[in-house]
């Protein structure tokens, strides 16, 4: 049975909703409230799955009640019931299941009940899977060299292109509260604001549905004008990179084998195949993170006298940073330490040619002086 509470300050509306829900064999109305005072006193002690809330209530409106109920019961489903359309966007931002306009037809209410069944089926099967020690949802997110989301090695298909972009944007800000208007500016900059809010609300609804079908329930929340995506039990190549560097900072040592495997599997720049305007700053950050990881590996290979791997890593650094004087200096110095003057000269000339051809500039003074020293020797 689906256990339901109803909140409406109009006694006739309350009675009518009870009668309509009673026609569904799977629904049990455990309590009905016409005042906020009664709700606050009794509801925390009740066991229920769904709350049907009138939006216009004296003392505390339905949107505020919904937020309060979610604090008491994290997984409670909210259905708003009102005679007004004005609160529809706000209602869905709270992650409500449905928004019913009075008067409510039996067919429309049946649609809502079916949605409740679908959602609760997901919620009720998840704990059973955990009890049977079945693995958590196997979600793999690849951000380097492109962007792909796979569930059990099967590509996830998105309802719309904006649904995919919204997920990518929220993933880039994982576990951070992102203001609604920041999302609109990033994804709907050319759209009139009111229309953009509607499109955002629709896209959020699509994204929540997709994540739910993958077994990730209630991971996208809205509060105080902000959205936050909170995912667990998944793999992401970018987060692997960030974790390697975080562990290095905390422990003081780099996990060399893990770092080497990461570099071997590196596929390319952050979301390289996408052309989202907001990607560039995140892409630059990830690029700098990769360069830092490579520099740590160079330090390790220098300390352990592994000159072959040091050369390979320096060449990778030059490949990913072809215009960096600092890195070409390290490579030239490496060849000098190896008494390989020919390769030092070759590396310098290739760097100088690329720099002048692509940017119309010459190496900086420090690089010129280092090369002059090597050439004289």
N, C-alpha and C positions, 0 to 999 in steps of 0.2 A: 504494500500500500504506500502511496505517496502522501505524506503527512503535510498538511497545509494550514497556515494561519491567514486570516483576512483582517485588514485594517482599513476602516472607512468611517468617517464621522457622521455619515448619513445612515440612519437605521434601516430605511427602506432599501438603500443600495446594498447595505451589508447583508440583509436578509435575501435579496435577490441573487447576490453572488453565491451565497451558501446553497441556495436551491439549484442554481445552475451547475455548481461543482458536484453536488450530490448525485447528479445524473450520470456521473462517470464512476464506474465500479472500482477503478483503481485509485480514486481520490478519497482521502479522509480529512475532513476539516476538524482539526483538533481544538481550535479556538478562534473566536472572532472578537475584534476589539473596536469600540467606537470612540475611545478616548486614549490619548497618549499616556495618561497616568496609569490606566489599567495595563497597557502594553508594557510599560517600563517595569511594572511590578511583577507581572506573570511570565512574560515571554522568555526571560533568561532561563527559566526552569523547564521550559517545554522542549520536547523533541520534535522537530519539524524539518522538512526539506525545502519548502517553498513558502514565500510570503507574497500575497497579493496586496499591494499597497495603493491606496488612494493618494494622488499627488498633493491635492489641496487639503491640508489638515491644519486646524488651529493649533498654535503653539510650536509645532514642528512639522515641516512638510515631508512628503513621502521620500524625497531625495535624501534628506537628513536621516530619516528613519532607516532607510536602506543602508547607509554607511554605518549606522549604529548596529544594525543586525549583523552586518558582515564582521564587525569586531567581536560580537558574541559567538557567531558561527561562521567560520571562514568560508565554508562551501555552500552556504544557503543560496538558493536561487531566488531572484527578485522578479516579480511581474508587476509592472505599474498599471494602474487602472485610473483613467481620468476622462473628463469631457473636453480636455484641451490638448492641442498638439504642441503647444509652446515648449514643453519640457522634453520632447522626444530625444534631442541630441544629448542633453545632460543625462537623461536616463540611460542611454546606451553607453555613455562614458563611464558610468558607475558599473558597467558590465552587467546590466540587467538582461534577463532572459527574453523578455517581451514587453511590449507597450500596447495596452488595449484601450481603445477609445469607446466610451459609452455612447449609445447603448451597445452592448456586446451580443452578437449573434451566437447561436450554438455552434455554427460552423467555425467561426473565428476562435471561439474558446477551445474547440477541439484541436485546432492547429497548435494552440499554446500547450495543451495537455500532451500532445504528441512530442513537442519539443522538450518538455520536461522529461518524458519517458526516455528520449534519446540521450539527454544529458546525464540523467541518473543511472542509466545503464552503463555509461562510461565510468562514472564515479564508483559504482558498486562493484564493477569487475576489477578495478585497479587494486584494491586491498587484497582480493582473492589471489591475484597474480603474485603479490608480494608474499602472501602466506605460503604459496606453493614454491617459493624461491625461484620464480621465473625471472629472467633478466629484465632490467628496466628498459624502457624504450630506447632502442639503439639508433640514436640520431647522430649523424656525422655531418659537420659543416665545413666545407672547403672554401676558404677566402683567398688563398694565394694562387695567382694565375687565373683567377676567374671567381665565380660564385656558384656553388652547388650545394643543395641540402639533400641528404640521403637518409632514408629511414630503412634500416635493415638492407642497405645497399641498393635500395630502390629510390630513384629520383622523386623528390616531392614536387608535385605540380600545384601551382598557385592559381587561385580563382581569377585574379587579374594581375597585370604587370605591377600595379601599384601595391598590391598585397605583398609581392616579393620584395619590392623596394622598401616598404615599411618595415618588414622583418629585418632586412639588411641594415637599415638605419638604426633600429632599436638594438640589434645585435652589436653594432659598433658602439652603442652606449649601454651595454649590458649592465644591469644592476644599478643604473643611475636614473634618477628622476629627470625626465625630459619634458619641459613645458610644451603644452599643446601647440602654442603659437610657433615654437621653434620647429616642430615637426611640419607645420603648415608652410613655414618659410622655406624649409628644405625641399619638400616634396610637391608643394602646390604654389610656388612663388608667383606664377602667372595667372592664378585663378582668383576671382573675386572672393573676399574673405568668407562671406556667409556660405557660398557654394563650397568653398574649400573645407569648411567645418563639416558640412554634410558628407562630402566625399571622404574625409578622414574617418568620420563615425562609421560609414559603410565599410571602409577598408579595414578598420579595427575589428568590426564584426566578422568579416571574412577571415581575418588572420586568427582570431580566437577559435573559430570553427575548425580551421585547418590544424592548429596546434592541438586542439582537443582530440581530433581524430588520430593524432600521433601519440596520444596518451599524456599530453602535457596540459593539465587542467589548471585554470586560474593562474597562469604564469604571466599574463599581461593585465596589469591593474591600472586603475585611474584614481587619483586622489589629489586634491588641492591644485587642480589645473595641470597636473603632470601625469604622464604615462611612465610605467616602469616595466621592463621585461626582466623576469627572473627565471632563468633556466638552470636545471641541474641534470646530472647524469647524461652528458653528451660530450662529444669530442669536437674540437675545433682547432685547426692548425695554427691560427693566429694566437689563440689563448695558450697553446703549447709553447709558442715562442715567448710570450709574456711571462709564463710561469718559469721557464728556464732562467730568464733574467732576474725574476723576483727571488728565486731560490739562490742565485749567485749573490745577490745583494744581502740576503738574510744570513746565509751560511758562510759566505766568503769564498766558496769554491764553486766552479762550474761543473755540472754533470756532463763530463766530456763525451761519454758514449751517446747519451741522449741528444746532445748538441750535434754530434757528427751525423746521427741518423736524421735529425731534422734538416740539416743542410743537404744531405743526399736526396731527401724527398721534396726539397723546395721547388715549387712549380712556377714561381714568378711573382710579380707585384700584386699588391692587395686589390682584389676585385678588378683585375686588369681588363676583363672583357666588358665591363659595364661603364656607362658614361653618365653616372649620376654626378650632379654638380657638387654635392656635399662630400664626395669620396676623397677629394684631393688632400685635405688636411690629415685625414686618417691614414691615407696611403703614405704620405711623407713620414708620419710618425712610425708606422710599421717598417718602412725602409730604414729609418735611423736605428730601430731596434735590431733589425737584421745585421746592419753594419756593426753595431756594438757587439753582437754575439760573435761575429767573425773576428773582431779585434781581440776578444777574450781567447778565442781559439789560437790566434797568432801568438799571444802571450804564453799560452800553455806550451805550444810547440817550440817556442824559443827556449823556455825554461827546461824542457825535456830533450833539447837538442835534436828534435825531429824536423830536420831542415826540409825534407821532401814535402811533408804535410804543410809546413809553414809556407813554402812556395806556392803550393796548390791553393791555400787559403788566401794568400795575398793576391793571386791572380783572380780569384773569385771577387775579392773586394774591388779590384780594378774593373772587372766586368760589370759589377753593379753600381760602381761610382766612377765612370770613365773620365771624369773631368776633375778628379780630386788630386791636388798637388800633394797633399799629406800622404795619400796612399801610394802614389807612384814613387815618392821618396822612400817609403818603407820597402818597396819592391827593389828599387835600385840598390839600397843599402844591403838588402838580403843578398843580392848577386855579388856585391862587393865583399861581403863577409865570406861568401863561398869562392872568392877569387875567380868569379866568372864575369870578367869585364865585358865580354862580347854580348852577353845577354843583358847586362846593365845598359849598355849603349843602345841595343835594339829596343828595349822597353822604353827608354827615354824618347827615342826618335818616334816611335809609334804614338806615344802620349802627346808629344809636341804636334805631330801631324793632325791627330784627331781634334786637339784643342783649337788649332788654327782653322781647320776646315769647317768645324761645326760651330764654333763660337767667335772666330776671328780674333783670338787672343793668344798670347804666348804663356808658357809656364811662369810661375812667380819667381822672385829673385832667389829664394831659398832653394828651389828645385834647380835653377840655372847654376847656382854655385856648387851644389852637390854633383851635378853632371860634369861641371868643369873639373872638379877634383878627380872624379873617376876617369875622365878623358886624359888628364895629365898623367895619371898613373899608368 
